[in-house]
Amino acid sequence: MIPESEKPILYKMKRKESLIDIAKANDIPLNDLLAFNNIDPDKGLPPGSIIRISK
């Protein structure tokens, strides 16, 4: 079993919400958010995508 403190927190992106908005709201550096999710910064993600906002 994975301890609660180590479970990733998942987040579903909303319309007109950017990765920068999500990073700022969760006090996470944008580069970390991109790395957690293997996101190409030039492509971004569509609304409704589910991303991890913690390690």
C-alpha positions as CSV (number, residue, x, y, z in Angstrom):
1,M,0.0,0.0,0.0
2,I,1.1,3.6,-0.7
3,P,0.8,5.9,2.3
4,E,-1.7,8.8,1.9
5,S,1.1,11.3,2.0
6,E,2.7,9.8,-1.1
7,K,-0.3,9.3,-3.3
8,P,-0.5,11.6,-6.2
9,I,-3.2,14.3,-6.3
10,L,-5.1,14.3,-9.6
11,Y,-6.8,17.3,-11.1
12,K,-9.1,17.6,-14.1
13,M,-8.5,20.7,-16.2
14,K,-11.3,23.0,-16.8
15,R,-12.1,25.1,-19.9
16,K,-10.0,28.2,-20.4
17,E,-7.6,27.0,-17.6
18,S,-3.9,26.9,-18.3
19,L,-1.1,24.9,-16.8
20,I,0.3,28.2,-15.5
21,D,-3.0,28.9,-13.7
22,I,-2.9,25.4,-12.1
23,A,0.7,25.7,-11.1
24,K,0.1,29.1,-9.4
25,A,-3.0,28.0,-7.6
26,N,-1.2,25.0,-6.2
27,D,2.1,26.8,-5.5
28,I,4.0,24.4,-7.8
29,P,6.7,25.6,-10.2
30,L,5.5,25.3,-13.8
31,N,8.5,23.2,-14.8
32,D,7.7,20.7,-12.0
33,L,4.1,20.4,-13.1
34,L,5.3,19.8,-16.7
35,A,7.8,17.2,-15.4
36,F,5.3,15.3,-13.2
37,N,3.1,14.8,-16.2
38,N,5.6,14.5,-19.1
39,I,4.0,17.4,-20.8
40,D,5.6,19.1,-23.8
41,P,5.5,22.8,-23.0
42,D,5.0,23.7,-26.6
43,K,1.8,21.5,-27.0
44,G,-0.1,22.0,-23.7
45,L,-3.2,19.9,-22.9
46,P,-6.9,20.2,-23.9
47,P,-9.6,20.9,-21.3
48,G,-10.8,17.8,-19.5
49,S,-7.2,16.4,-19.3
50,I,-6.4,14.8,-15.9
51,I,-3.0,15.7,-14.5
52,R,-1.0,15.0,-11.4
53,I,-0.4,18.1,-9.2
54,S,1.9,16.4,-6.7
55,K,4.7,13.8,-6.9
